[in-house]
């Protein structure tokens, strides 16, 4: 008998045995034999996300942000680890290794790597060193170091970026930030182009912000951040449909990136609800939850959200806290918040007739008013005066105008906030 015939008979015998066992119920049919194994959404996204960072052009976190603003940390760490295997220059290798340690929340190791270069006058190493100190929770040390560095060496872009980061995250007042922006106003680098847009939005100068946006966006850097800024500009210029279109793009493209997600959700959805357990590193998400509670006249919840922000001198928190206390009739307390705010930032209260019917007290705080009067000197008695004016007409509203730090904080982004407000095991 040929081998082919023998094999054919064996297959027939196997088939007959299987059929006999099936009839006797001794074989359980599998309905999953050809079922495709599906990857989880999270794994799929991790596989699909492509990092657009050229590590040969990278020396500080800002370089990574400028190339891929919302790139997830895990992907940066993975690709940077791989890239390090091919770096031959010892200093270059050390620099990137130090940057990797910052991404891994190993700030003490990063400090050890950057220290010598920083104290020898390398401004990029100094930036990394000061930033690692901030992330390590050593604000005073960071401030002392950058002050000494500025006196010992000629300040440049990275020195000023470091100073700005300290001023934004450990806010003591607007005047120093205003003075610092004289440098960024005249600088031609991509960081300064983005910062000029952020600065103008913070000051509510949206027409000029749009002009600066058109100059900065052509660089091709900071794509997602420029999208956030454009969305905010359009909303405040009354181009709501364009703002919502951008919000939809951001939510589809960058739904896992906190900055994109929070700002786009806020502009698109007035019933937003942020999970602060997952977003505990984001002051703006906390403020927006306070704002939402305020709009629902839930002043107790609003204050519980605001309390950590008030300790940080967060201007928006001070503005809203004063408003709440005014409507609760606690005028002295309201004044204390607003006086403190006026000491930190240029602050004025604009009063006018609302273009829309006002049904509740909380709706009196609104942007859509025809300006009638301004209170530019904030002092004890301001809250009572404002409350009386608002009570003189059923449709009288007001808005609080002051620089908003959030739009400068956006420049430093999710990576910085995570490291600034989340302490590693080392600290």
C-alpha positions in Angstrom: 0.0 0.0 0.0 1.4 3.4 -0.9 2.1 6.0 1.8 -0.5 8.3 0.3 -3.2 5.6 0.5 -2.2 4.8 4.0 -2.5 8.4 5.1 -5.9 8.7 3.5 -7.1 5.6 5.4 -5.8 7.0 8.7 -7.6 10.3 8.2 -10.8 8.4 7.4 -10.4 6.4 10.6 -9.8 9.5 12.7 -12.9 11.1 11.2 -15.0 8.1 12.0 -13.7 8.0 15.6 -14.5 11.7 16.1 -18.0 11.2 14.7 -18.6 8.3 17.0 -17.5 10.2 20.1 -19.6 13.2 19.1 -22.7 11.0 18.9 -22.0 9.7 22.4 -21.6 13.3 23.7 -18.0 12.9 24.6 -16.8 15.8 22.5 -17.8 19.4 23.5 -18.1 21.6 20.5 -16.0 24.8 20.6 -17.7 27.9 19.3 -14.5 29.9 19.7 -12.3 27.9 17.3 -11.9 30.7 14.8 -12.5 33.6 17.2 -10.1 36.5 16.6 -8.2 37.7 19.7 -9.1 41.4 20.1 -6.5 43.8 21.6 -7.8 46.1 24.3 -8.4 49.7 23.3 -5.6 50.9 25.5 -3.1 48.4 24.0 -4.3 49.2 20.5 -3.8 53.0 21.0 -0.3 52.3 22.4 0.5 50.4 19.3 -1.0 52.9 16.9 0.5 56.1 18.5 3.6 57.1 16.7 6.1 59.4 18.4 7.2 62.3 16.3 10.3 63.3 18.3 13.8 63.6 16.9 16.0 62.9 19.9 19.0 64.3 18.1 17.3 67.7 18.5 16.3 67.1 22.1 18.0 68.4 25.2 15.2 69.6 27.5 11.5 68.6 28.0 10.4 71.7 26.0 12.2 70.2 22.9 10.0 67.1 23.2 6.8 69.2 23.8 7.6 71.4 20.8 7.8 68.3 18.5 5.0 66.2 20.1 3.1 68.1 22.7 0.7 65.4 23.8 3.0 62.3 23.3 2.4 59.9 26.3 5.3 59.5 28.7 5.4 55.7 28.3 6.1 56.1 24.6 8.8 58.8 25.1 10.5 56.6 27.7 10.4 53.5 25.5 11.7 55.3 22.4 14.4 57.3 24.3 15.7 54.1 25.9 16.0 52.6 22.5 17.7 55.7 21.1 20.3 55.7 23.9 21.7 52.4 22.6 23.1 54.2 19.5 24.5 57.4 21.2 28.3 57.5 21.1 29.1 60.9 22.4 29.6 60.7 26.3 28.2 64.1 27.1 25.2 63.6 24.8 24.6 60.2 26.3 24.6 61.7 29.8 22.3 64.5 28.9 19.7 62.2 27.4 20.1 59.8 30.3 19.4 62.7 32.7 16.3 63.6 30.7 15.2 60.0 30.8 15.5 60.0 34.6 13.2 63.1 34.7 10.6 61.2 32.6 10.9 58.3 35.0 10.3 60.5 38.0 13.9 59.7 39.2 14.7 63.3 40.0 17.6 62.7 42.4 19.4 60.7 39.7 18.7 63.5 37.2 20.2 66.1 39.6 23.4 64.0 39.9 23.8 63.8 36.2 23.1 67.5 35.4 24.8 69.1 38.4 28.4 69.4 37.0 27.3 70.7 33.6 24.9 73.2 35.2 27.5 74.6 37.6 30.0 74.9 34.7 27.7 77.3 32.9 25.7 75.1 30.5 22.3 76.8 30.4 20.4 73.8 29.1 21.9 71.6 31.8 21.0 74.4 34.3 17.4 74.4 33.0 17.2 70.6 33.5 18.8 70.9 36.9 16.5 73.6 38.1 13.5 71.8 36.7 14.5 68.6 38.5 14.8 70.5 41.7 11.2 71.8 41.3 9.9 68.4 40.5 11.7 67.1 43.6 9.8 69.6 45.7 12.8 71.8 46.3 11.4 75.2 45.3 13.8 77.4 47.4 16.8 75.5 46.1 15.7 75.9 42.5 15.1 79.6 43.0 18.5 80.0 44.7 20.3 78.0 42.0 18.8 79.9 39.0 19.5 83.2 40.8 23.2 82.3 41.3 23.4 81.0 37.7 22.0 84.3 36.3 24.6 86.3 38.3 27.5 84.1 37.3 26.6 83.6 33.6 25.0 85.6 30.9 21.2 84.7 30.9 19.8 83.3 27.7 16.5 81.7 26.5 16.8 78.7 28.9 17.6 80.8 31.9 14.5 82.9 31.2 12.4 79.8 30.6 13.5 78.5 34.0 12.6 81.7 35.8 9.2 81.8 34.0 8.5 78.2 35.1 9.2 79.1 38.8 7.1 82.2 38.6 4.1 80.4 37.0 4.1 77.4 39.3 5.0 79.2 42.5 3.0 82.3 41.8 3.8 85.4 43.8 2.6 88.2 41.5 2.2 89.2 37.9 4.7 92.1 37.8 7.7 89.9 37.5 6.1 87.8 34.7 5.2 91.0 32.9 8.8 92.2 33.1 10.2 88.8 32.0 8.0 89.0 28.8 10.1 91.9 27.6 12.6 89.2 26.6 10.2 86.8 25.0 8.5 89.6 23.1 11.7 90.3 21.2 13.0 86.7 20.8 12.5 84.8 17.6 12.8 81.2 18.8 9.7 78.9 18.7 9.3 78.8 22.5 8.9 82.6 22.5 6.4 82.5 19.6 4.2 80.2 21.6 4.6 82.1 24.8 3.6 85.4 23.2 0.3 83.8 22.2 -0.2 82.4 25.8 0.6 85.7 27.3 -1.9 87.6 25.2 -4.6 85.1 25.9 -3.9 85.3 29.6 -4.4 89.1 29.3 -7.6 88.6 27.3 -6.1 90.4 24.3 -7.7 87.9 21.8 -7.3 89.9 18.6 -3.6 90.3 19.1 -3.3 86.7 20.3 -4.8 85.6 17.0 -2.2 87.7 15.1 0.6 86.1 17.0 -0.9 82.7 16.5 -0.7 83.1 12.7 3.0 83.9 13.1 3.7 81.0 15.4 1.7 78.2 13.8 3.7 78.3 10.6 6.8 76.9 12.5 5.1 73.5 12.5 6.0 73.1 16.2 3.6 72.8 19.2 0.8 71.6 16.9 -1.7 70.5 19.6 -0.9 73.4 21.9 -1.6 75.8 19.1 -4.9 74.0 18.5 -5.9 74.6 22.1 -5.0 78.2 21.9 -6.9 78.7 18.6 -9.9 77.0 20.2 -9.8 79.4 23.1 -9.2 82.5 20.9 -12.2 81.6 18.6 -14.5 81.0 21.6 -13.6 84.4 23.0 -13.9 86.2 19.6 -17.4 84.7 19.3 -16.5 82.1 16.7 -18.2 79.3 18.6 -18.7 76.9 15.7 -15.0 77.0 14.9 -14.1 76.6 18.5 -16.3 73.5 18.8 -14.9 72.1 15.6 -11.4 72.3 17.0 -12.6 70.8 20.3 -14.0 67.8 18.4 -10.7 67.3 16.6 -8.8 67.5 19.9 -11.1 65.1 21.7 -10.7 62.6 18.9 -7.0 62.9 18.4 -5.8 63.6 22.0 -8.5 62.3 24.3 -5.9 60.8 26.8 -3.9 64.1 27.0 -5.2 66.1 30.0 -4.6 69.6 28.6 -6.4 68.8 25.3 -9.2 66.8 27.0 -10.0 69.3 29.7 -10.0 72.4 27.6 -11.9 70.8 24.7 -14.4 69.2 26.9 -15.0 72.5 28.7 -15.6 74.5 25.5 -17.8 71.8 24.0 -19.8 70.5 27.0 -21.3 72.7 29.7 -22.3 69.6 31.7 -18.6 68.5 32.0 -17.6 66.4 34.9 -13.9 65.7 35.5 -12.6 62.8 37.6 -10.2 64.6 40.0 -8.8 61.3 41.3 -7.4 60.8 37.8 -6.6 64.5 37.2 -5.3 65.3 40.7 -2.3 67.0 39.1 -4.4 69.5 37.2 -5.4 72.8 39.0 -7.5 73.9 36.1 -9.7 70.8 36.2 -10.2 71.5 39.9 -11.1 75.1 39.2 -13.6 74.1 36.5 -15.3 71.7 38.9 -15.6 74.6 41.4 -17.0 76.7 38.6 -19.6 74.0 37.7 -20.6 73.7 41.4 -21.0 77.5 41.6 -23.2 77.6 38.5 -25.4 75.0 40.3 -25.5 77.2 43.4 -23.6 74.5 45.3 -21.3 76.9 47.1 -20.2 74.4 49.7 -18.8 72.0 47.0 -17.4 74.9 45.1 -15.3 75.9 48.1 -14.1 72.4 48.7 -12.7 72.4 45.2 -11.2 75.8 45.6 -9.4 75.4 49.0 -6.2 73.8 47.6 -6.0 76.4 44.9 -6.5 79.3 47.3 -3.3 78.1 49.1 -1.5 78.3 45.8 -2.5 82.0 45.1 -4.4 80.7 42.1 -6.0 83.9 40.7 -9.1 82.3 39.3 -9.8 80.6 42.6 -9.5 83.9 44.5 -11.8 85.6 42.0 -14.5 82.9 42.3 -14.1 82.7 46.1 -14.8 86.4 46.4 -17.9 86.1 44.2 -19.3 83.2 46.3 -18.8 85.0 49.6 -20.4 88.2 48.2 -23.6 86.3 47.2 -23.6 84.7 50.6 -23.6 88.1 52.2 -20.1 87.7 53.7 -18.8 91.0 52.3 -15.7 91.3 54.4 -14.5 87.8 53.5 -15.3 88.5 49.8 -13.2 91.7 50.0 -10.3 89.8 51.6 -10.1 87.4 48.6 -10.5 90.2 46.0 -8.0 92.5 47.8 -5.4 89.7 47.7 -6.2 89.1 44.1 -5.6 92.8 43.3 -2.2 92.6 45.0 -1.2 89.7 42.8 -2.5 90.7 39.4 -4.0 93.7 37.6 -7.7 93.3 38.6 -10.8 95.2 37.7 -14.6 94.5 38.0 -16.7 95.5 35.0 -20.4 96.1 35.6 -23.1 96.3 32.9 -26.4 95.2 31.6 -26.6 91.6 30.5 -27.6 90.9 26.9 -29.4 87.8 28.1 -32.0 87.5 30.9 -30.5 86.9 34.3 -32.6 84.5 36.4 -30.4 83.7 39.4 -27.6 85.4 41.3 -24.9 83.1 40.0 -25.9 84.2 36.4 -24.9 87.8 37.3 -21.3 86.7 36.9 -21.1 86.7 33.1 -19.0 87.9 30.1 -22.0 88.9 27.9 -22.6 92.4 29.3 -22.7 95.9 27.9 -20.1 97.8 29.9 -21.5 100.6 32.1 -18.9 101.0 34.9 -15.6 99.8 36.2 -14.3 99.2 39.7 -10.6 99.4 39.3 -9.6 100.1 42.9 -10.4 97.0 45.0 -10.6 97.7 48.8 -12.7 96.8 51.8 -16.2 97.7 50.9 -16.0 96.7 47.3 -18.2 93.6 47.7 -21.0 95.5 49.4 -20.9 98.2 46.8 -21.0 95.7 43.9 -23.8 93.8 45.5 -25.9 96.9 45.9 -25.3 97.9 42.2 -26.3 94.4 41.1 -29.4 94.6 43.2 -30.5 97.9 41.6 -31.5 96.2 38.3 -32.9 92.8 37.5 -30.6 92.4 34.6 -27.3 93.9 35.9 -24.3 91.7 35.6 -20.5 91.8 36.1 -17.3 90.2 35.0 -13.9 90.0 36.7 -10.9 90.8 34.5 -7.4 89.7 35.5 -4.6 87.7 33.8 -5.3 83.9 33.9 -2.2 81.8 34.6 -3.7 78.7 33.1 -2.7 79.7 29.6 0.9 80.1 30.6 0.8 76.9 32.5 -0.4 75.2 29.3 2.9 76.0 27.7 4.6 73.7 30.3 1.8 71.2 29.9 0.7 67.9 31.4 4.2 66.5 31.8 5.3 69.4 34.1 2.1 69.5 36.1 2.3 65.8 36.7 5.8 66.1 38.0 5.2 69.3 39.9 2.2 68.1 41.8 3.0 64.4 42.1 5.9 63.7 44.4 8.1 60.6 43.6 9.1 58.1 46.2 12.5 59.7 46.4 11.1 63.0 47.8 
